[in-house]
């Protein structure tokens, strides 16, 4: 979206906690940024400090993450400067 490519790898811990390795790349973000995130017990998106700081400096906020019940995709709702709230669908890759 808007020249940024997002790659997300979702993993499950032994305690059934899901977490994701996130890689953002593209000219609008100045190259590449990686980090991790998860959804806490209250359903809020939690990002590691470096990724959170990176997004905050660009006035970007991830407001919600909704995985599909069948595991085929994840919908990410993100609040972006100038364009407002957008939905980004990340489809599952079997490669």
ChimeraX attribute file (.defattr): number of C-alpha atoms within 10 A of each C-alpha:
attribute: neighborCount
match mode: 1-to-1
recipient: residues
	/A:1	10
	/A:2	7
	/A:3	10
	/A:4	15
	/A:5	13
	/A:6	16
	/A:7	16
	/A:8	19
	/A:9	12
	/A:10	14
	/A:11	13
	/A:12	10
	/A:13	8
	/A:14	7
	/A:15	6
	/A:16	8
	/A:17	12
	/A:18	14
	/A:19	19
	/A:20	17
	/A:21	14
	/A:22	17
	/A:23	16
	/A:24	17
	/A:25	16
	/A:26	15
	/A:27	11
	/A:28	11
	/A:29	15
	/A:30	10
	/A:31	10
	/A:32	14
	/A:33	16
	/A:34	16
	/A:35	17
	/A:36	19
	/A:37	19
	/A:38	19
	/A:39	17
	/A:40	12
	/A:41	8
	/A:42	6
	/A:43	11
	/A:44	13
	/A:45	15
	/A:46	15
	/A:47	19
	/A:48	12
	/A:49	11
	/A:50	13
	/A:51	18
	/A:52	17
	/A:53	13
	/A:54	15
	/A:55	16
	/A:56	12
	/A:57	8
	/A:58	12
	/A:59	12
	/A:60	17
	/A:61	16
	/A:62	19
	/A:63	14
	/A:64	16
	/A:65	19
	/A:66	13
	/A:67	14
	/A:68	11
	/A:69	8
	/A:70	6
	/A:71	9
	/A:72	12
	/A:73	15
	/A:74	18
	/A:75	15
	/A:76	17
	/A:77	17
	/A:78	17
	/A:79	17
	/A:80	15
	/A:81	11
	/A:82	7
	/A:83	7
	/A:84	9
	/A:85	15
	/A:86	14
	/A:87	14
	/A:88	14
	/A:89	15
	/A:90	15
	/A:91	14
	/A:92	12
	/A:93	9
	/A:94	5
	/A:95	3
